[in-house]
Structure formats: structure tokens, C-alpha cells
Amino acid sequence: MNTLKKTFIILLFLSITGVASEGQSLTGNYRAAIGVRAGETSGVTFKIRGRNSGGVELLAGLWSDWLNLTALYERNVPAFGVNGMNWYYGGGGHVAFSTGTYYNGGRRYSRGSDYALGVDGIVGLEYKIPPIPFAVSLDLKPLVEVYRNGDLFFGLDPGIGVKFTF
């Protein structure tokens, strides 16, 4: 198994075990959320918050002709003294698969299958709207991605999210 795959597996393991090892007091106004993220990588997001300030966010997103699966460990910190508003930051990794077909200028192209592995960071601001079960967020998810052929890609991936909380 190459080093990049091992790194991704280790990051995923640390993300999951980090949430399992959180203490007993719940931070914030919800335990889990499901929603959408719009940005360079747009898709469906699922977030589980730990009992203290940590949590895991999973994102299944589309970018151009790629499907991305991302796992992030996140820490939450109260923001501006506003109930329900938190800064969050953290990191993790992703795997991306080419769908094989893309469009440019209305023309259809086929590149064949491809994959990439990457390391992601995240920093953002989230507001859980107190009277209703929704949260909105704004974040920046910088990433480094290595393609199967060895090419590198660097991106900032800003995004806006809306989640149903429970």
C-alpha cells in the first residue's frame, strides 16, 4: 500500500476515534446534521458532533467531472458570544474518482477513469438558528490532491452550507 493511501487511512481512523474519545458535555445546540454544501465542491454533507468540541463531517461532493468523498475531523469554538454561533476548524482527507465524462464549451469529452487522494483542511463559521432545526455555514476547505499519474492540485474550495439539525 503506498504512503498516500496509508496517510488517508490513518487520518480517517484518527477522525473517527477522536469523536469517540470526546468527553461527556455536549457543546452547541445539536448532535448531528445533514444538508448540502455549495462551492467548488458541491454535495451532501453529514456532520456528527462529539460530546465536547469535536466532531466528524462527511462530504460526498461533485466537482467538474469528479466525485469526491471527504472525511474531516472538526473542532468547534464559540464565536462572538452569540448563542448557536461557532467557529470550526480541522482537517482530514478525501478520495476522488473521475466520472470519465466532462463538458467544455458545450462539447462532451471522455477522459476515462481516474482517481486521486488528497489532504484537506477546513475553517469556517456556523450559525445554528435557535428557534428552528437549521444551521447555515460559510467555510474555506484548502486541499492538496495527488492524481494517479503523480500530478498535484492545490485548491481553496470555499463553500456555503445549509443543514437540518437533530
MOQUIZI-V971066 format. One record per helix or strand. SS is the DSSP state (H for helix, E for strand). FROM is the first residue (numbers start at 1). TO is the last residue. Records with the same first field share a line. If there is no record, write none. Layout:
BEGIN
SS: FROM-TO, FROM-TO
END
This chain:
BEGIN
H: 3-20
E: 32-39, 42-49, 54-63, 66-78, 85-98, 101-104, 107-110, 115-129, 134-140, 143-147, 152-155, 158-165
END
